[in-house]
Amino acid sequence: MDTERQSSPLRTIAILSRGDAAARREATAQNSRFVRVFEALAAAGIDAFPVIYDESFASAVRDQLLTADGVLVWVDPIHQGKTRAELDGLLRDVAARGPWVSAHPDVILKMGVKEVLYRTRHLGWGADTHRYDSAASFHNQFPARLRASGPRVLKQNRGNGGQGVWKVEALPDRQGMVRVLHAQRGSMPEDMPLDVLLARCEPYFGWGGCIIDQAFQPRLPDGMIRCYMSGAKVAGFGHQKIKALIPPPPEGPEAPEAQPGPRIMHGPDAPQFQALRGAMEDEWTPQMMTTLGIDEPSLPVIWDADFLYGPKDAAGADTYVLCEINASSCFAIPEEAPAAIARTVKQRLMRIESPQAQG
């Protein structure tokens, strides 16, 4: 393999994240939060450099990215009021001019948005899930569904950190009233007329295009399992006792009991998650790719699928319900993940170098 590496030019990877002008001036691989990824890429014989993005210097960022063979992107959909709208256009332009981009904005729009929960609801990870494409359909359909099926979770199509995710339950003794809890940290339950909630959610149709509606999962207090993927292979797991959508104790949302537990990271071979690993690698990821029209080389080099525990099956084994896929900015990651990222990047670069691989 050393001979092959020496006979082909050194490939370069840009690692893109959001920051201000000062962060851009001071950025190095060593002071980056992605330092372990830089180290893993270097160990694989791949040169990588940091690129800090903000809309105010987007043109300079574009010029930097065009010097690379590939771009790895870690930018949230929403950050301090800023969206990825301008960045996604920039990344599409860069990708059209040669460098490959992971995750490409068009791939994110297929798998890294809440709509994936609706489009893949027929897979083994699916649940009772609906999509509202307009404010009119939302107003017409959601109230009856809420009354008929119990607590629901509404999700704006694009978001992160719990923004735009609401648990909603009807108050049976108060006609037209609902109790809602926002998933953002520090939120408190609110009782309000259902019409007020519907109006509050209407802006989500402008940014994300739709609202997704899932049945609330009663085993939420058992925690969330984050399955980290590099391409089509599992790179590790994280298990966390989350507090989002769980009412805080009487002491309030700042009480210690209201804080989420630590995310306990595990490698891909963790025994307790092998059934989930087998389902992800052998069934659900290939089925998702077919459903969404994504080929394996287009899968992000790092992404994660967040699962809640579903009802036990007839044999008493756990089932899993997908609640989100993160493809825009998947971090922090297990200690095994940087090496998995480097392997996937190397495979992608080999496809660029080998015309036979692309055929």
MARKOLMAR-717440 format. One record per atom (N, C-alpha, C): residue in three letters; x, z, y. Coordinates in steps of 0.02 Angstrom, whole numbers, plus 50000, padded with zeros to 5 digits. Layout:
MARKOLMAR-717440
ALAXZY/...
This chain:
MARKOLMAR-717440
MET500415000049940/MET500005000050000/MET500435000050063/ASP501035003150060/ASP501475003250119/ASP501664996150139/THR501804991950090/THR501994985050105/THR501424981450141/GLU500804982550117/GLU500244979350149/GLU500174981650221/ARG500284988250232/ARG500204990850300/ARG500734987850347/GLN501344987250321/GLN501874984550364/GLN501784977250379/SER501444973650335/SER501364966450345/SER500794964750392/SER500374969650410/SER499824968450455/SER499914972850517/PRO499654970650575/PRO499754974350637/PRO499414981150634/LEU499704986050671/LEU499414992650676/LEU498734992150708/ARG498244995150676/ARG497564995050703/ARG497455001250747/THR497055000350798/THR496935005750845/THR496185007350849/ILE496045013850856/ILE495355016250860/ILE495285020350923/ALA494755018950961/ALA494575023051019/ALA494055028150998/ILE494155034351018/ILE493665039651005/ILE493335041451072/LEU492705039751077/LEU492335040051140/LEU491885046251143/SER491925049951197/SER491485055651209/SER491335056051283/ARG490835060051301/ARG490625060551371/ARG491025065951407/GLY491165064851470/GLY491505069751511/GLY491555067351583/ASP491865071551625/ASP491925069751696/ASP492615066751709/ALA492745065351772/ALA493375062151790/ALA493975066551773/ALA493915073051782/ALA494475077551765/ALA494615077451690/ALA494085077651650/ALA494185077251577/ALA494505070651558/ARG494325065351593/ARG494615058851578/ARG495375058751593/ARG495565061751649/ARG496275061851668/ARG496685065851618/GLU496395071251593/GLU496775075951552/GLU496715074851477/ALA496325069851457/ALA496175068951386/ALA496785066951346/THR496915070551292/THR497415068751243/THR497125070051174/ALA497445067251124/ALA497215068651056/ALA497295076051039/GLN497815079151066/GLN497965086051049/GLN497465090951080/ASN497205089551140/ASN496735094251171/ASN496005092251159/SER495895087251118/SER495215085051104/SER494885089451051/ARG494225090251056/ARG493875093851003/ARG493875089950938/PHE494075083550941/PHE494125079350881/PHE494835078950854/VAL495245084050870/VAL495955083750852/VAL496045082750777/ARG495625085850735/ARG495705085050662/ARG495545077850641/VAL495095074550677/VAL494955067550662/VAL495555063250681/PHE495855064650740/PHE496455060950760/PHE497005061950707/GLU497085068050683/GLU497615069450634/GLU497485065750568/ALA496855065550546/ALA496695062150484/ALA496795054650490/LEU496615051850547/LEU496735044650558/LEU497475043150559/ALA497875047350592/ALA498605046250593/ALA498895046550523/ALA498645051350482/ALA498895051850414/ALA498725045750373/ALA498205042250392/ALA498005036150357/ALA498335029950387/GLY498785031050435/GLY499145025350464/GLY498755021750518/ILE498295025250550/ILE497875022150602/ILE497995025650668/ASP498145021750719/ASP498265024550786/ASP497585025550821/ALA497495031150853/ALA496865032650888/ALA497015035750955/PHE496575034451003/PHE496655037251070/PHE495975039351098/PRO495955044651140/PRO495325047051167/PRO495105042951228/VAL494455041951234/VAL494155038751293/VAL493575043051316/ILE493595045051379/ILE493065049151408/ILE492605044651448/TYR491955045451436/TYR491455041051468/TYR491015044851518/ASP490885041551573/ASP490345043451618/ASP490115037051653/GLU489485036951674/GLU489225030951707/GLU489615029051770/SER489915034051802/SER490265032651865/SER490915028751856/PHE491185028751796/PHE491795024651784/PHE491715020451721/ALA491105017851711/ALA490945014051650/ALA491365007751644/SER491525004451699/SER491904998251696/SER492604999451668/ALA492925004851689/ALA493595006451664/ALA493565008251590/VAL493025011651569/VAL492945013251498/VAL492875006851457/ARG492475002251482/ARG492384995951446/ARG493044992451436/ASP493464992251487/ASP494124988951481/ASP494554992451427/GLN494524999151425/GLN494895002751374/GLN494655001051304/LEU494005000951295/LEU493734999851228/LEU493904992851202/LEU493954988051247/LEU494104981251226/LEU494814980451201/THR495234985551211/THR495924985151185/THR495964987851113/ALA495424990751088/ALA495424993851022/ALA495134989150970/ASP495294990550907/ASP494984986850852/ASP494314989850833/GLY494224996350846/GLY493604999750830/GLY493485005450877/VAL492855007550882/VAL492655012950927/VAL492225017850887/LEU492425024250887/LEU492015029550858/LEU491695033350916/VAL491035034050915/VAL490665036650972/VAL490355043350956/TRP490485048250998/TRP490165054850994/TRP489845056351062/VAL489235053851074/VAL488875054951137/VAL488145056451120/ASP487895062251143/ASP487205064151129/ASP486705059451163/PRO486095058951135/PRO485585054751167/PRO485405057251237/ILE485385063851247/ILE485225066851312/ILE485735072251326/HIS486045072051385/HIS486535077151403/HIS486475078551478/GLN486265084651494/GLN486195086751564/GLN485805081551605/GLY485255079251574/GLY484815074551608/GLY485015067251603/LYS485595065951576/LYS485825058951570/LYS485675056451499/THR485445050251495/THR485305047151431/THR485875042351414/ARG485815039151356/ARG486305034251334/ARG486115027051354/ALA485625026151396/ALA485365019451411/ALA485925014751434/GLU486325016951483/GLU486855012551509/GLU487425011951458/LEU487605017451426/LEU488135017251376/LEU487975012551319/ASP487355012751295/ASP487175008451239/ASP487255001051257/GLY487084999251318/GLY487194992351339/GLY487934990551340/LEU488334995251364/LEU489064994151366/LEU489334993151295/LEU489104997451249/LEU489364997051180/LEU489144990551145/ARG488544988351160/ARG488324981951131/ARG488764976251156/ASP488934976451220/ASP489374971251248/ASP490064971551217/VAL490344977551209/VAL491004978251179/VAL490994975551107/ALA490484977551069/ALA490444975350999/ALA490384967750994/ALA490024964651041/ALA489954957451040/ALA490604953851055/ARG491084957351085/ARG491714954251104/ARG492274955651054/GLY492114959050998/GLY492624959750946/GLY492674966450913/PRO492804971950951/PRO492874978450918/PRO492234980450881/TRP492304983550822/TRP491714986250790/TRP491574993250818/VAL490944994950821/VAL490725001250853/VAL490335005250802/SER490505011750797/SER490155016150752/SER489995022750788/ALA489345024450792/ALA488795020550766/ALA488575015550820/HIS488435009350796/HIS488195004250842/HIS487505006350868/PRO487365005150933/PRO486715007250960/PRO486115004550922/ASP486174998450895/ASP485604995650858/ASP485504999150791/VAL486055001750762/VAL485985005650700/VAL485675012450716/ILE485875015450772/ILE485575021850793/ILE484825021050803/LEU484605015450832/LEU483895014350844/LEU483505013650779/LYS483855012050724/LYS483525011550660/LYS483505018150623/MET484075021750622/MET484115027650580/MET484215034250617/GLY484455034050679/GLY484625040050715/GLY484095042250765/VAL483475040250752/VAL482915042250794/VAL482375045250749/LYS481905048950780/LYS481405052350739/LYS480945047450702/GLU480895041350727/GLU480465036350694/GLU480675035150621/VAL481305036550605/VAL481535035750536/VAL481125040150489/LEU480875045750513/LEU480465050150472/LEU479825046750450/TYR479555042550494/TYR478945038850478/TYR479095032850435/ARG479615029150452/ARG479765022950415/ARG479995024350344/THR480275030250331/THR480515031850264/THR480095037350232/ARG479485038250254/ARG479075043750228/ARG478905042850154/HIS478975036650128/HIS478835035350058/HIS479415037250012/LEU479995038850040/LEU480565040849998/LEU480475048049974/GLY480925050049929/GLY480885056749901/GLY480975062349951/TRP481245060650010/TRP481335065750062/TRP480745066050110/GLY480225062050098/GLY479685061350146/GLY479175066950144/ALA478765067250196/ALA478235072350202/ALA477645069050237/ASP477135072950250/ASP476545070550287/ASP476755069050359/THR476825062650374/THR477135060550438/THR476725054950469/HIS476635055250535/HIS476265050150571/HIS476645048150634/ARG476475042350660/ARG476795039750721/ARG476255037850771/TYR476375039650834/TYR475935037650888/TYR476335033050934/ASP476085026950943/ASP476445021950982/ASP476245021851055/SER475725025451073/SER475495025451142/SER475145032051157/ALA475085033551222/ALA474735039551241/ALA474005039351218/ALA473715033451218/ALA473015032851196/ALA472935034751122/SER473365032051079/SER473315033751008/SER473455041150996/PHE473915043951035/PHE474075051051029/PHE473465055351046/HIS473135053751102/HIS472545057551123/HIS471975056651073/ASN471915050751044/ASN471345049251000/ASN471425052250930/GLN472055052550905/GLN472155054150835/GLN472425061250823/PHE472845063650867/PHE473175070050852/PHE472695075950849/PRO472215076750894/PRO471785082750891/PRO471425083550824/ALA471155078150796/ALA470805078650732/ALA471285080250676/ARG471875077350679/ARG472375078750627/ARG472595086050629/LEU472685088750688/LEU472875095750695/LEU472335100250666/ARG471705098850681/ARG471155103050656/ARG471105102550580/ALA471255096750552/ALA471145095650480/ALA471705098150437/SER472325098050461/SER472895099050416/SER473345104950433/GLY473165109050482/GLY473565114850496/GLY474145113350544/PRO474625118050551/PRO475155117250601/PRO475545110750592/ARG475715107750650/ARG476085101450651/ARG476715102450694/VAL477175097750687/VAL477775097650729/VAL477805090750762/LEU477795090750828/LEU477845084650867/LEU478575083650888/LYS478805077250885/LYS479505075850900/LYS479555069550943/GLN479875070151001/GLN480025064151038/GLN480535059950998/ASN480525053451008/ASN480905049050965/ASN481655049850974/ARG481885050851034/ARG482605051651047/ARG482725058151084/GLY483155062251056/GLY483305068651087/GLY483795072451044/ASN484005078251068/ASN484475082451031/ASN484395089551057/GLY484645094351019/GLY484625101251039/GLY483925104151044/GLY483455101251006/GLY482775103751007/GLY482345101251064/GLN482635097051108/GLN482255094551165/GLN481685090051141/GLY481075091551163/GLY480515087351145/GLY480255088351075/VAL480395094051044/VAL480145095750977/VAL479705101950984/TRP479075101450961/TRP478585106650972/TRP478215108350907/LYS478165114750891/LYS477695116950840/LYS477025118050874/VAL476495115450844/VAL475825115850873/VAL475345118450820/GLU474965123550837/GLU474445125950792/GLU473815127450831/ALA473245125550803/ALA472605126750835/ALA472445134250833/LEU472115136650885/LEU471875143550887/LEU471145143550867/PRO470985145550806/PRO470315144550780/PRO469775148250819/ASP469945153750851/ASP469445157550887/ASP469395155550960/ARG469775150350979/ARG469775148251050/ARG469735140551051/GLN469135138051062/GLN469005130951059/GLN469455127051107/GLY469785121951081/GLY470195117651123/GLY470855120551143/MET471035126451118/MET471655129651136/MET472155129151078/VAL472795128651095/VAL473325128351045/VAL473885133151064/ARG474255135151013/ARG474865139051024/ARG475455134451010/VAL475915133851057/VAL476475129251050/VAL477125133151058/LEU477645130751025/LEU478315133651031/LEU478815127951033/HIS479185127651088/HIS479705122451096/HIS480315124351054/ALA480645119351026/ALA481215120750982/ALA481855122451020/GLN481875121451085/GLN482475123151123/GLN482585130651122/ARG483215132551117/ARG483395139651115/ARG483135143351176/GLY482875149351165/GLY482615153351220/GLY481875152351233/SER481545148051196/SER480845146551208/SER480395152151182/MET479825152951215/MET479325157851195/MET478675154251178/PRO478275156851131/PRO477625153651117/PRO477195153651180/GLU476795148251187/GLU476325147651243/GLU475645145851215/ASP475125148751242/ASP474445146651228/ASP474205142351285/MET473925136551269/MET473705131951321/MET473155127451294/PRO472775124251339/PRO472295119251315/PRO472675113451283/LEU472385110751230/LEU472715105151196/LEU472835099351243/ASP472375098151289/ASP472455092551337/ASP473085093451379/VAL473255099651395/VAL473855100851435/VAL474475098951395/LEU474485100751330/LEU475055098851288/LEU475105091251282/LEU474545087951272/LEU474555080651265/LEU474845077451328/ALA474655079951386/ALA474925077251449/ALA475665078751456/ARG475875084651433/ARG476585086451438/ARG477015081751396/CYS476745079351340/CYS477135075151295/CYS477125067751314/GLU476685065751359/GLU476615058651375/GLU477265055351398/PRO477695058751438/PRO478315055451459/PRO478765053251401/TYR478685056051342/TYR479105054151285/TYR479005046851266/PHE478425043951282/PHE478315036951265/PHE478755032451308/GLY478955034751368/GLY479365030551411/GLY480085029851386/TRP480395035451365/TRP481095035251343/TRP481155033151271/GLY480745036051228/GLY480825034751157/GLY480355029751126/GLY479805028251161/GLY479345023151136/GLY478805025651089/CYS478885031651061/CYS478385034251015/CYS478475041751007/ILE477975044950977/ILE478015051950958/ILE477885052450883/ILE478295056450849/ILE478225057450777/ILE477905064250765/ASP477465064450715/ASP477065070350699/ASP477155071950625/GLN477455077750610/GLN477565079850541/GLN477195086350527/ALA477015087350464/ALA476755093750444/ALA477295099050450/PHE477105104950475/PHE477575110550479/PHE477755112850409/GLN478395114350398/GLN478645116450333/GLN478685124150330/PRO478265127350288/PRO478245134650288/PRO478895138050267/ARG479345134350231/ARG479965137450209/ARG480525136950262/LEU480335135450323/LEU480825134950377/LEU481275141150382/PRO481015147250372/PRO481465153050376/PRO482015153150323/ASP481945149150269/ASP482475148850218/ASP483085145050242/GLY483035141750299/GLY483615138450328/GLY483585130850323/MET484075127750355/MET484135120550356/MET484795118550323/ILE484775113250284/ILE485375110650252/ILE485565104150288/ARG486155103950316/ARG486415097850348/ARG486865094450298/CYS486675088450278/CYS487065084450231/CYS487475079350272/TYR488125080350273/TYR488575076050312/TYR488765069950269/MET488705064050299/MET488845057850265/MET489385053950302/SER489825050750264/SER490285045850292/SER490145039250257/GLY489855034550294/GLY489605028650261/GLY489045030650214/ALA489105028850150/ALA488585030250101/ALA488765036150055/LYS489305039750071/LYS489535045250029/LYS489485051950065/VAL489315057150027/VAL489265063850055/VAL489965066450072/ALA490045069050133/ALA490675071850156/ALA490665079450160/GLY490095082550147/GLY490055089750150/GLY489345092050167/PHE489265098550172/PHE488615101550186/PHE488705107350235/GLY488165108850271/GLY488135114850311/GLY487455118150301/HIS487445124650289/HIS486815128250281/HIS486765133450337/GLN486185133650370/GLN486105138150427/GLN485395140950428/LYS485345147450441/LYS484705150650453/LYS484525149350526/ILE484105144350537/ILE483935142350605/ILE483355146650631/LYS483285146750697/LYS482755150550729/LYS482285146050769/ALA482455139650777/ALA482015135050813/ALA481335134750778/LEU480805134950817/LEU480115134650794/LEU479895140950756/ILE480305146150758/ILE480115152650731/ILE480015157450790/PRO479415160450798/PRO479305164750856/PRO479815170350860/PRO480075171650919/PRO480565177150926/PRO480235183850916/PRO480635189150904/PRO480355195850896/PRO480085198450962/PRO479745204150961/PRO479465206851024/PRO479995208051078/GLU480615209051058/GLU481155210251108/GLU481315203951147/GLY481085198151125/GLY481175192051163/GLY481685187351133/PRO481755181251162/PRO482185176151134/PRO482935177551139/GLU483125182551179/GLU483835184251185/GLU484035189751136/ALA483575192551100/ALA483725197851053/ALA484165195250997/PRO484605199450969/PRO485045197150914/PRO484655194050856/GLU484055196750842/GLU483665194250786/GLU483405187250798/ALA483405185050861/ALA483155178450878/ALA483695173050877/GLN484315175050866/GLN484865170250868/GLN484965167050800/PRO485125160550799/PRO485255157250734/PRO485865160150700/GLY485865159950635/GLY486455162150598/GLY487005156950602/PRO487595158550580/PRO488145153750580/PRO488005148150530/ARG488245142150546/ARG488195136750497/ARG488775137450448/ILE488615138750386/ILE489115139550334/ILE489275132750305/MET489895130650314/MET490105124050292/MET490335124150219/HIS490195118650185/HIS490395117750115/HIS490655110650106/GLY491095109750058/GLY491335103150040/GLY490815099350000/PRO490945092949988/PRO490455088849952/PRO490325091049880/ASP490795094949851/ASP490715097049781/ASP490385103849773/ALA490115106749827/ALA489795113349823/ALA489255113249770/PRO489295117649719/PRO488825117249662/PRO488095117649682/GLN487925121849731/GLN487225122949747/GLN486885116949779/PHE487285111949799/PHE486995106149833/PHE487085099649793/GLN487265100049730/GLN487395093949692/GLN486765089949678/ALA486195093149670/ALA485575089349661/ALA485415085349725/LEU485525088549783/LEU485415084949846/LEU485925079349855/ARG486555080649836/ARG487065075449841/ARG486875069449798/GLY486675070649737/GLY486485065149693/GLY485915061149721/ALA485405064549749/ALA484845060949778/ALA485065056849838/MET485495059649880/MET485715056049940/MET486125049849922/GLU486605050649877/GLU487065045049862/GLU486745039849817/ASP486345042049769/ASP486085037349718/ASP485405034549733/GLU485005038149773/GLU484315035949785/GLU484165035049859/TRP484165040549897/TRP483865040349963/TRP484245036050013/THR484925036450014/THR485295032350061/THR485225024950045/PRO485315022749981/PRO485185015649967/PRO484475013449983/GLN483985017649969/GLN483295015949985/GLN483185015550060/MET483485020150098/MET483445019850171/MET483735013450197/MET484325011450171/MET484645005350194/MET484194999250183/THR483874999050125/THR483424993450110/THR482824993450157/THR482534999350167/THR481944999950209/THR482084998050281/LEU482665000150307/LEU482824999150378/LEU483224992750391/GLY483454989450338/GLY483844983350348/GLY484544984750374/ILE484884989650344/ILE485564991550363/ILE486014990350303/ASP486574986650312/ASP487044985950258/ASP487554991550260/GLU487904992550205/GLU488354998350201/GLU488904998150254/PRO489224992450270/PRO489744992550322/PRO489484994350391/SER488824994250401/SER488544996050466/SER488355003350471/LEU488355006950414/LEU488205014050417/LEU488725017650460/PRO488535022750498/PRO489025026350539/PRO489575029350496/VAL490175029850525/VAL490725033050488/VAL490605040550480/ILE490185043350522/ILE489975050350513/ILE489265050950538/TRP488825053650496/TRP488135054950516/TRP487885060650473/ASP487315063450491/ASP487055068750449/ASP486305068350443/ALA486065070750387/ALA485345071250374/ALA485175078650368/ASP484705080850409/ASP484505087850410/ASP483885088750366/PHE483935093450319/PHE483395094650272/PHE483125101750278/LEU482475102350272/LEU482155108750262/LEU481945109250189/TYR481865115250165/TYR481625116150097/TYR480875114650095/GLY480695110250048/GLY479995108950035/GLY479735113549982/PRO479115112449959/PRO478845116749906/PRO479235115949841/LYS479265121349802/LYS479585120949737/LYS479205115949693/ASP479575112349650/ASP479245107749605/ASP478975111449543/ALA478685107749496/ALA478355110749438/ALA478845114849396/ALA479485112949398/ALA479995116549359/ALA480295122349398/GLY480075123349460/GLY480335128749500/GLY480955127049540/ALA481135120549541/ALA481725118449579/ALA481545116849651/ASP482035117449695/ASP481915115849765/ASP481785108449775/THR481365106949824/THR481305100149850/THR481545100349922/TYR481655094449951/TYR481945094050017/TYR481545089250060/VAL481445091050123/VAL481065087050170/VAL481525085250229/LEU481605078750242/LEU482015076650298/LEU481675078350363/CYS482045081550408/CYS481765083050474/CYS482125079450530/GLU482715076450516/GLU483075072950569/GLU483685069550539/ILE483885063950569/ILE484535060950555/ILE484915060750621/ASN485525063150621/ASN485955062950680/ASN486495057550670/ALA486485052450713/ALA486975047150707/ALA487335045950773/SER487115049050827/SER487425048050893/SER488035052450904/SER487985058850883/SER488515063550898/SER488505069050845/CYS488785067550788/CYS488775072150731/CYS489405076550733/PHE489345082650759/PHE489905087250766/PHE489625094150781/ALA489875099650754/ALA490465100550713/ALA490355097950642/ILE490915097350605/ILE490895094350539/ILE491305098650491/PRO491165098150426/PRO491565102050377/PRO492295100050378/GLU492725104450353/GLU493445103050356/GLU493635097050313/GLU493215095250264/GLU493355089350223/GLU493165082850257/ALA492765083250310/ALA492485077150340/ALA492995072750376/PRO493495075450413/PRO493965070850446/PRO494315066150398/ALA494515068650339/ALA494835064250290/ALA494345058950266/ALA493715060850257/ALA493205055950237/ALA493105050650291/ILE493105052850354/ILE493045048050410/ILE493625043150409/ALA494235045850399/ALA494825041450398/ALA494795036350341/ARG494555038550283/ARG494485033850227/ARG493985028250243/THR493425030250273/THR492925025250290/THR493175020450344/VAL493515023150394/VAL493805018850447/VAL494295013950416/LYS494715016250372/LYS495215011850341/LYS494865006250302/GLN494335007950267/GLN493955002850231/GLN493664997650279/ARG493404999950335/ARG493114995250384/ARG493654990750413/LEU494244993650427/LEU494794989550454/LEU495034984450402/MET495044986350339/MET495244981650286/MET494754975750282/ARG494114976950295/ARG493634971550297/ARG493784966650353/ILE494014969350410/ILE494194965050466/ILE494794960650447/GLU495274963650412/GLU495894960050395/GLU495794955050338/SER495294956150295/SER495214952050236/SER494604947650242/PRO494684941150251/PRO494114936650254/PRO493694936850190/GLN494034937950132/GLN493664938150069/GLN493174943950069/ALA493384949650098/ALA492944955550098/ALA492334954350140/GLN492404950250193/GLN491834949050236/GLN491354943950206/GLY491604939750162/GLY491164934750133/GLY490664937750087/
